[in-house]
Structures are given as C-alpha cells and as structure tokens.
Amino acid sequence: SLKIYGENHISTASSLGLLGKILYDSSKEKEALPIVIKAHTFFQKKYGEDYKTTRNLSGLLEKLKK
C-alpha cells in the first residue's frame, strides 16, 4: 500500500501497524519499533489519541520501549 497510496494514507498506516505487531509477536522488537512509531504518528495526527487504533498502537509502543 505504500507504493499505491503513499505514506499519508490510512491503508498504509494500518499495514505498518499490523506489520509492527507481527514483528513484535515474532520477537523482533528492534525491527518493529520504527514501524510502529510511524503508524502511531499517522493515527495520532490524523485521528487523535482517543482513536481506538491510536490507543492500541500506544500500548504496543509501551511494550516495545521496555
């Protein structure tokens, strides 16, 4: 979706968030962190902190930063 929609599209951010979760679940925290940050930043700016996906990504970020 990055090639089709570009960086500033919800489909791209959603894909990045899912990829970050998969990497986290696969114990690849270092690879997951920048991807999750990018997805979180998009959702936070576009939809705010109270948006469900933003909250989910915030929780994942907390786990990754430990």
MODELLER restraints for C-alpha pairs under 7 A, 6 or more apart:
rsr = mdl.restraints
at = mdl.atoms
rsr.add(forms.Gaussian(group=physical.xy_distance, feature=features.Distance(at['CA:1:A'], at['CA:11:A']), mean=6.42, stdev=0.5))
rsr.add(forms.Gaussian(group=physical.xy_distance, feature=features.Distance(at['CA:1:A'], at['CA:12:A']), mean=5.16, stdev=0.5))
rsr.add(forms.Gaussian(group=physical.xy_distance, feature=features.Distance(at['CA:2:A'], at['CA:12:A']), mean=5.46, stdev=0.5))
rsr.add(forms.Gaussian(group=physical.xy_distance, feature=features.Distance(at['CA:5:A'], at['CA:12:A']), mean=6.89, stdev=0.5))
rsr.add(forms.Gaussian(group=physical.xy_distance, feature=features.Distance(at['CA:6:A'], at['CA:12:A']), mean=6.97, stdev=0.5))
rsr.add(forms.Gaussian(group=physical.xy_distance, feature=features.Distance(at['CA:13:A'], at['CA:39:A']), mean=4.74, stdev=0.5))
rsr.add(forms.Gaussian(group=physical.xy_distance, feature=features.Distance(at['CA:13:A'], at['CA:42:A']), mean=6.54, stdev=0.5))
rsr.add(forms.Gaussian(group=physical.xy_distance, feature=features.Distance(at['CA:14:A'], at['CA:39:A']), mean=6.90, stdev=0.5))
rsr.add(forms.Gaussian(group=physical.xy_distance, feature=features.Distance(at['CA:16:A'], at['CA:35:A']), mean=5.95, stdev=0.5))
rsr.add(forms.Gaussian(group=physical.xy_distance, feature=features.Distance(at['CA:16:A'], at['CA:36:A']), mean=6.69, stdev=0.5))
rsr.add(forms.Gaussian(group=physical.xy_distance, feature=features.Distance(at['CA:16:A'], at['CA:39:A']), mean=5.73, stdev=0.5))
rsr.add(forms.Gaussian(group=physical.xy_distance, feature=features.Distance(at['CA:17:A'], at['CA:36:A']), mean=5.55, stdev=0.5))
rsr.add(forms.Gaussian(group=physical.xy_distance, feature=features.Distance(at['CA:17:A'], at['CA:39:A']), mean=5.39, stdev=0.5))
rsr.add(forms.Gaussian(group=physical.xy_distance, feature=features.Distance(at['CA:20:A'], at['CA:32:A']), mean=4.56, stdev=0.5))
rsr.add(forms.Gaussian(group=physical.xy_distance, feature=features.Distance(at['CA:20:A'], at['CA:35:A']), mean=5.62, stdev=0.5))
rsr.add(forms.Gaussian(group=physical.xy_distance, feature=features.Distance(at['CA:20:A'], at['CA:36:A']), mean=5.24, stdev=0.5))
rsr.add(forms.Gaussian(group=physical.xy_distance, feature=features.Distance(at['CA:23:A'], at['CA:29:A']), mean=6.59, stdev=0.5))
rsr.add(forms.Gaussian(group=physical.xy_distance, feature=features.Distance(at['CA:23:A'], at['CA:31:A']), mean=6.87, stdev=0.5))
rsr.add(forms.Gaussian(group=physical.xy_distance, feature=features.Distance(at['CA:23:A'], at['CA:32:A']), mean=5.35, stdev=0.5))
rsr.add(forms.Gaussian(group=physical.xy_distance, feature=features.Distance(at['CA:24:A'], at['CA:32:A']), mean=5.84, stdev=0.5))
rsr.add(forms.Gaussian(group=physical.xy_distance, feature=features.Distance(at['CA:29:A'], at['CA:64:A']), mean=6.11, stdev=0.5))
rsr.add(forms.Gaussian(group=physical.xy_distance, feature=features.Distance(at['CA:33:A'], at['CA:64:A']), mean=6.28, stdev=0.5))
rsr.add(forms.Gaussian(group=physical.xy_distance, feature=features.Distance(at['CA:36:A'], at['CA:57:A']), mean=6.87, stdev=0.5))
rsr.add(forms.Gaussian(group=physical.xy_distance, feature=features.Distance(at['CA:36:A'], at['CA:61:A']), mean=6.83, stdev=0.5))
rsr.add(forms.Gaussian(group=physical.xy_distance, feature=features.Distance(at['CA:40:A'], at['CA:54:A']), mean=5.93, stdev=0.5))
rsr.add(forms.Gaussian(group=physical.xy_distance, feature=features.Distance(at['CA:40:A'], at['CA:57:A']), mean=5.69, stdev=0.5))
rsr.add(forms.Gaussian(group=physical.xy_distance, feature=features.Distance(at['CA:40:A'], at['CA:58:A']), mean=6.93, stdev=0.5))
rsr.add(forms.Gaussian(group=physical.xy_distance, feature=features.Distance(at['CA:43:A'], at['CA:54:A']), mean=5.51, stdev=0.5))
rsr.add(forms.Gaussian(group=physical.xy_distance, feature=features.Distance(at['CA:44:A'], at['CA:54:A']), mean=5.83, stdev=0.5))
rsr.add(forms.Gaussian(group=physical.xy_distance, feature=features.Distance(at['CA:49:A'], at['CA:55:A']), mean=6.45, stdev=0.5))
